[in-house]
């Protein structure tokens, strides 16, 4: 099997972006999308966003997604979050699987993700790559399609870091 060559700067950018999502909270907008009524907070769910390699160990990255109860229609609603329906990892990682499914075999996609310090097994890659999601905007690097959503995580985590630092001054 050929060696996977990725620039360390790209690997750090992606790994840092994913790590920056750890403990991020996703909240709703206060209005039910079905009936337009007011929504009330119900609880907050902890969801695994990704598993990354951190040195010689693996680390689960979690996010928190607020759930709401509609006062009009009674539905239980989730706040918008970075997950596709029926998936158990963050949408940017699923995007990577989708973007590369026609170019590489599933086991190789899993190895590419591991080279980027992201742990996803071959079977999970296959499950996500075969789902009928929309096409994914990508950049190409070393015959690998890298979704814009995966690269843009570093910007999101940088903004959150900046806001945390500004709030402590």
GUZASE-955835 format. One line per field, with one value per residue: residue number from 1; residue in one letter; x, y, z of N, C-alpha, C in turn. Coordinates in steps of 0.001 Angstrom, whole numbers, padded with zeros to 6 digits. Example, Ala and Ser with C-alpha at 12.3 -4.5 7.8 and 13.67 -1.06 7.14 Angstrom:
! GUZASE-955835
seq	(1; 2)
type	(a; s)
n_u	(013190; 012850)
n_v	(-005690; -002250)
n_w	(007800; 007080)
ca_u	(012300; 013670)
ca_v	(-004500; -001060)
ca_w	(007800; 007140)
c_u	(013200; 012900)
c_v	(-003300; 000030)
c_w	(007800; 007870)
//
This chain:
! GUZASE-955835
seq	(1; 2; 3; 4; 5; 6; 7; 8; 9; 10; 11; 12; 13; 14; 15; 16; 17; 18; 19; 20; 21; 22; 23; 24; 25; 26; 27; 28; 29; 30; 31; 32; 33; 34; 35; 36; 37; 38; 39; 40; 41; 42; 43; 44; 45; 46; 47; 48; 49; 50; 51; 52; 53; 54; 55; 56; 57; 58; 59; 60; 61; 62; 63; 64; 65; 66; 67; 68; 69; 70; 71; 72; 73; 74; 75; 76; 77; 78; 79; 80; 81; 82; 83; 84; 85; 86; 87; 88; 89; 90; 91; 92; 93; 94; 95; 96; 97; 98; 99; 100; 101; 102; 103; 104; 105; 106; 107; 108; 109; 110; 111; 112; 113; 114; 115; 116; 117; 118; 119; 120; 121; 122; 123; 124; 125; 126; 127; 128; 129; 130; 131; 132; 133; 134; 135; 136; 137; 138; 139; 140; 141; 142; 143; 144; 145; 146; 147; 148; 149; 150; 151; 152; 153; 154; 155; 156; 157; 158; 159; 160; 161; 162; 163; 164; 165; 166; 167; 168; 169)
type	(x; x; x; x; x; x; x; x; x; x; x; x; x; x; x; x; x; x; x; x; x; x; x; x; x; x; x; x; x; x; x; x; x; x; x; x; x; x; x; x; x; x; x; x; x; x; x; x; x; x; x; x; x; x; x; x; x; x; x; x; x; x; x; x; x; x; x; x; x; x; x; x; x; x; x; x; x; x; x; x; x; x; x; x; x; x; x; x; x; x; x; x; x; x; x; x; x; x; x; x; x; x; x; x; x; x; x; x; x; x; x; x; x; x; x; x; x; x; x; x; x; x; x; x; x; x; x; x; x; x; x; x; x; x; x; x; x; x; x; x; x; x; x; x; x; x; x; x; x; x; x; x; x; x; x; x; x; x; x; x; x; x; x; x; x; x; x; x; x)
n_u	(000865; 000539; 002284; 000762; 000884; 000730; 000784; 002210; 001186; -001438; -002545; -002303; -003937; -006484; -006775; -006552; -008797; -010891; -010405; -010913; -013645; -014434; -016564; -018255; -021275; -024484; -027217; -030774; -033137; -035445; -037976; -040443; -039880; -041901; -044529; -044267; -044559; -043585; -040625; -039511; -036793; -035605; -033650; -030094; -028097; -025253; -023072; -020998; -018585; -016231; -013405; -010130; -006571; -004341; -001289; -000073; -002481; -006092; -008705; -011931; -014022; -016474; -019678; -022310; -025763; -028609; -031935; -035372; -038784; -041767; -044210; -046561; -047138; -046103; -043865; -040619; -037634; -034422; -031633; -029974; -027205; -023865; -024344; -025340; -028553; -029038; -026355; -023308; -021048; -019392; -020574; -018534; -016647; -018116; -018604; -016018; -015786; -017819; -016914; -014624; -015352; -015643; -013118; -011253; -010767; -012758; -011242; -008857; -009639; -010201; -007579; -006424; -007846; -006885; -004228; -004621; -005043; -007593; -009936; -011652; -013273; -013109; -015626; -017444; -016786; -017666; -020452; -021176; -020276; -021939; -024403; -027187; -026387; -026061; -023899; -020513; -018716; -015309; -011687; -008818; -006035; -003027; -004200; -006377; -009576; -010499; -012952; -014448; -015853; -014478; -011974; -012745; -013398; -011268; -011352; -013752; -013139; -011022; -012333; -013970; -012026; -010853; -013017; -013299; -010886; -011112; -013282; -012196; -010632)
n_v	(-001190; 002183; 005006; 007536; 010817; 013831; 017315; 018475; 020877; 021032; 018803; 019581; 021848; 020748; 018840; 020559; 022166; 020326; 019538; 021977; 022056; 020730; 020382; 022415; 024304; 024021; 025967; 026672; 028760; 029748; 029541; 027368; 025362; 024008; 024913; 027551; 028407; 029345; 027981; 025964; 025338; 022015; 019880; 019156; 017459; 015410; 014801; 012700; 014082; 013509; 011229; 011661; 011331; 011920; 012519; 009665; 008515; 008092; 010493; 011462; 013822; 015940; 017515; 019718; 019617; 021462; 020628; 021208; 021872; 022259; 024683; 024908; 022774; 020627; 019123; 017572; 019145; 019486; 021684; 023381; 021593; 020280; 017765; 015119; 013659; 010503; 009875; 009361; 010817; 013992; 016220; 017304; 015219; 013134; 014358; 014202; 011449; 011095; 012766; 011484; 008953; 008008; 007992; 006647; 003451; 002266; 001385; 002723; 005382; 005455; 005145; 007513; 009380; 008604; 009356; 012029; 012217; 011415; 009136; 006706; 003815; 001403; 000227; 002102; 004294; 003308; 003076; 005811; 006979; 005804; 006912; 008914; 011805; 015328; 016694; 017604; 020579; 020893; 020941; 020060; 018084; 016548; 014325; 013876; 014646; 017301; 018332; 021570; 022135; 020683; 021904; 024482; 024250; 024976; 027742; 028257; 027220; 028924; 031412; 030931; 030516; 033058; 034593; 033541; 034298; 037087; 037472; 037017; 039107)
n_w	(000000; -000821; 000609; 002564; 001855; 003333; 003844; 006877; 007876; 006902; 008143; 010856; 010804; 010245; 012349; 014550; 014122; 014471; 017134; 018339; 018368; 020587; 023312; 022427; 022268; 020865; 020096; 019786; 017847; 019036; 017857; 016573; 013751; 012451; 013226; 013996; 016596; 019981; 021464; 024181; 026384; 026737; 027276; 027212; 024932; 024881; 022295; 020330; 018308; 016918; 016813; 017638; 017102; 019591; 020231; 021664; 022190; 021865; 021513; 022326; 020813; 021825; 021385; 022468; 022143; 022204; 023153; 022440; 023388; 021702; 022293; 020905; 018888; 020217; 019513; 019886; 019493; 017951; 018257; 015525; 014334; 013739; 012266; 010117; 009429; 010956; 011351; 013232; 013609; 013139; 010555; 008767; 008630; 007570; 005138; 004040; 003578; 001667; -000398; -001322; -002143; -004788; -005707; -004105; -002445; 000360; 002609; 002157; 002328; 005039; 005980; 005040; 006565; 009081; 008760; 008974; 011611; 012434; 013567; 011966; 011116; 008380; 007744; 008750; 007173; 004694; 005213; 005550; 003155; 001302; 001768; 000674; 000430; -000330; -002964; -002145; -001536; -002407; -002009; -003859; -003039; -003368; -004767; -003177; -002086; -000165; 001925; 002066; 004348; 006310; 006414; 007120; 009790; 011375; 011320; 012687; 015236; 015848; 015999; 018223; 020194; 020210; 021105; 023654; 024857; 024668; 026326; 028822; 029490)
ca_u	(000000; 001345; 002311; -000113; 001673; -000035; 001605; 001920; 000395; -002848; -002941; -002474; -005101; -007692; -006845; -006831; -010186; -011757; -010198; -011560; -015081; -014683; -017456; -019018; -022714; -025335; -028512; -031814; -033471; -036614; -039239; -040646; -039905; -043130; -045764; -043969; -044791; -042428; -040076; -038945; -035687; -035940; -032403; -028946; -027531; -023833; -022910; -019610; -018343; -015131; -012333; -008851; -005352; -003660; -000056; -000133; -003801; -007213; -009511; -013252; -014414; -017925; -020388; -023578; -026852; -029803; -033223; -036466; -040148; -042626; -045419; -047720; -047427; -045629; -042725; -039302; -036778; -032990; -031014; -029118; -025910; -023051; -024535; -026350; -029480; -028636; -024900; -022805; -019859; -019659; -020817; -017328; -015988; -018979; -018316; -014764; -016091; -018626; -016104; -013575; -015860; -015456; -011697; -010451; -011534; -013134; -010145; -007858; -010201; -009967; -006146; -006187; -008357; -005940; -003052; -005013; -005303; -009020; -010170; -012920; -012974; -013521; -017061; -018137; -016560; -018577; -021824; -021389; -020050; -023064; -025649; -027529; -026293; -025761; -022478; -019753; -017659; -013994; -010415; -008042; -004663; -002368; -005200; -007363; -010535; -010698; -014136; -014310; -016405; -013448; -010943; -013313; -013505; -010201; -011826; -014762; -012478; -010239; -013266; -014390; -010869; -010717; -014113; -013013; -009796; -011644; -014176; -011455; -009862)
ca_v	(000000; 003403; 005880; 008705; 012023; 015048; 018324; 018588; 022075; 020681; 017878; 020389; 022713; 019929; 018299; 021684; 022564; 019329; 019651; 023218; 021826; 020034; 021037; 023517; 024183; 024462; 026396; 026943; 030157; 030165; 029403; 026047; 025420; 023383; 025684; 028945; 028722; 029491; 026729; 026032; 024422; 020698; 019400; 019255; 016152; 015343; 013945; 012557; 014721; 012806; 010663; 012062; 010807; 012987; 011895; 008209; 008052; 008658; 011413; 011751; 015229; 016003; 018791; 019681; 020089; 021782; 020153; 022087; 021362; 023293; 024949; 024839; 021445; 019599; 018364; 017690; 019651; 019684; 022876; 023068; 021096; 019811; 016335; 014690; 012701; 009100; 009689; 009466; 011685; 015307; 016332; 017465; 013920; 012441; 015021; 013648; 010107; 011276; 013410; 010601; 007600; 007592; 008089; 005713; 002422; 002659; 001184; 003762; 006613; 005323; 005392; 008943; 010044; 008318; 010196; 013358; 012023; 011196; 007698; 006218; 002513; 001185; -000027; 003378; 005079; 002769; 003462; 007229; 007283; 005284; 007641; 009835; 013217; 016247; 016815; 018361; 021449; 020384; 021365; 018856; 018161; 015242; 013363; 013686; 015738; 017731; 019198; 022911; 022075; 020166; 022940; 025663; 024042; 025720; 029120; 028246; 027050; 030128; 032446; 030599; 030783; 034510; 035076; 033133; 035131; 038443; 037486; 036913; 040333)
ca_w	(000000; -000925; 001777; 002451; 002069; 003563; 004506; 008312; 008140; 006644; 009217; 012067; 010593; 010377; 013713; 015444; 013920; 015117; 018587; 018756; 018514; 021856; 024283; 021835; 022516; 019765; 020620; 018796; 017613; 019802; 017135; 015990; 012288; 011943; 013419; 014284; 018009; 020859; 021969; 025536; 026577; 027274; 027868; 026326; 024632; 024563; 021126; 019881; 017023; 016252; 017614; 017045; 017711; 020307; 020703; 021603; 022642; 021125; 022313; 021768; 020775; 022024; 021329; 023180; 021293; 023000; 022652; 022812; 023305; 021118; 023089; 020017; 018335; 021143; 018993; 020498; 018417; 018191; 017669; 014381; 014779; 012609; 012041; 009156; 010042; 010913; 011458; 014598; 013644; 012585; 009113; 007945; 008446; 006610; 003859; 003523; 003066; 000452; -001441; -001823; -002397; -006184; -006033; -003307; -001726; 001720; 003555; 001939; 002902; 006482; 006220; 004835; 007771; 010165; 008509; 009445; 013048; 012654; 013612; 011413; 010517; 006989; 007671; 008973; 005951; 003682; 005565; 005310; 001741; 000519; 002067; -000429; 000790; -001422; -003298; -001152; -002093; -001989; -002586; -004128; -002551; -003447; -005211; -002114; -002009; 001215; 001959; 002625; 005713; 007214; 006559; 007777; 011241; 012058; 011472; 013740; 016531; 016099; 016453; 019588; 021060; 020308; 021941; 025038; 025341; 024806; 027468; 030087; 029751)
c_u	(000896; 001214; 001432; 000693; 000751; 000870; 001225; 001053; -001102; -003358; -003195; -003707; -006398; -007842; -007168; -008265; -011149; -011625; -010865; -013066; -015434; -015469; -018199; -020511; -023480; -026724; -029477; -032136; -034742; -037952; -039296; -040682; -041188; -044340; -045527; -044206; -043480; -041944; -039444; -037837; -036124; -034730; -031277; -028342; -026048; -023684; -021440; -019479; -017274; -014246; -011037; -007705; -004610; -002404; -000137; -001472; -004881; -008048; -010838; -013544; -015943; -018441; -021697; -024648; -028096; -031041; -034316; -037796; -041011; -043888; -046688; -048057; -046907; -044433; -041472; -038333; -035330; -032563; -030205; -027753; -025151; -023131; -025551; -027298; -028958; -027142; -024459; -021471; -020227; -019756; -019532; -016590; -016799; -018747; -017045; -015007; -016843; -017757; -015113; -014050; -015653; -013984; -010851; -011339; -011749; -011993; -009065; -008344; -009990; -008504; -005794; -006654; -007403; -004666; -003320; -005393; -006784; -009276; -011580; -012599; -013587; -015025; -017882; -017974; -017532; -020020; -022100; -021233; -021232; -024382; -025914; -027535; -025905; -024264; -021791; -018728; -016296; -012844; -009628; -006596; -004077; -003352; -006222; -008279; -010771; -011872; -013840; -014817; -015369; -012368; -011487; -013516; -012436; -010604; -012841; -014092; -011628; -011137; -013708; -013267; -010717; -011798; -013871; -011924; -010304; -012553; -013467; -010690; -010648)
c_v	(001233; 004262; 007104; 009939; 013231; 016066; 018434; 019802; 021803; 019773; 018657; 021288; 021934; 019387; 019399; 022163; 021613; 019427; 020910; 023103; 021213; 020917; 022256; 023244; 024758; 024726; 026677; 028419; 030616; 030017; 028020; 026157; 024824; 024303; 027159; 029359; 028862; 028102; 026971; 025003; 023127; 020116; 019609; 017875; 016297; 014353; 013892; 013121; 013955; 012128; 011025; 011378; 011993; 012386; 010387; 007651; 008626; 009503; 011636; 013240; 015259; 017424; 018606; 020322; 020254; 021200; 021041; 021363; 022506; 023445; 024849; 023418; 020306; 018792; 018602; 018026; 019755; 021023; 022446; 022662; 020519; 018300; 016134; 013744; 011269; 008862; 009918; 010198; 012989; 015317; 016535; 016147; 013069; 013035; 014456; 012273; 010200; 011790; 012446; 009216; 007115; 007577; 007032; 004637; 002839; 002488; 002245; 005114; 006608; 005611; 006872; 009713; 009825; 009147; 011641; 013313; 011904; 009695; 007381; 004892; 002393; 000985; 001244; 004284; 004618; 003197; 004920; 007589; 006852; 006002; 008670; 011304; 014029; 016242; 017805; 019258; 021049; 021159; 020077; 019076; 016760; 014122; 012997; 014899; 016056; 018705; 020548; 022919; 021588; 021213; 024140; 025475; 024819; 027173; 029228; 028143; 028271; 031255; 032187; 030833; 032271; 035097; 034725; 034010; 036550; 038540; 037419; 038181; 041341)
c_w	(000000; 000335; 001531; 002822; 002175; 004242; 005989; 008647; 007936; 007753; 010502; 011979; 010828; 011789; 014715; 015337; 014599; 016638; 019131; 018914; 019867; 022829; 023740; 022047; 021336; 020312; 019481; 018697; 018328; 019124; 016488; 014462; 011694; 012035; 013754; 015728; 018765; 021291; 023334; 025643; 027235; 028009; 026859; 026168; 024312; 023407; 020725; 018472; 016233; 017293; 016913; 017776; 018295; 020938; 020535; 022092; 021730; 022074; 021601; 021889; 020836; 021835; 022091; 022306; 022164; 022329; 023224; 022665; 022780; 021958; 022239; 019594; 019202; 020670; 019843; 019373; 018873; 017605; 016452; 014900; 013585; 012400; 010931; 009880; 009886; 010951; 012898; 014702; 012950; 011064; 008294; 007687; 007464; 005220; 003225; 002903; 001740; -000696; -002080; -002245; -003827; -006592; -005317; -002697; -000269; 002719; 003392; 002462; 004412; 006822; 006022; 006076; 008938; 009999; 008932; 010933; 013381; 012565; 013122; 010727; 009123; 006845; 007844; 007761; 004872; 003962; 005225; 003836; 000875; 000804; 000968; -000008; -000429; -001750; -002350; -001845; -001517; -002619; -002831; -003726; -002582; -003775; -004138; -002135; -000542; 001236; 002612; 004073; 006721; 007457; 007332; 009282; 011994; 012266; 012608; 015100; 016874; 016618; 017883; 020589; 021281; 021226; 023407; 025637; 025582; 026033; 028818; 030418; 030544)
//
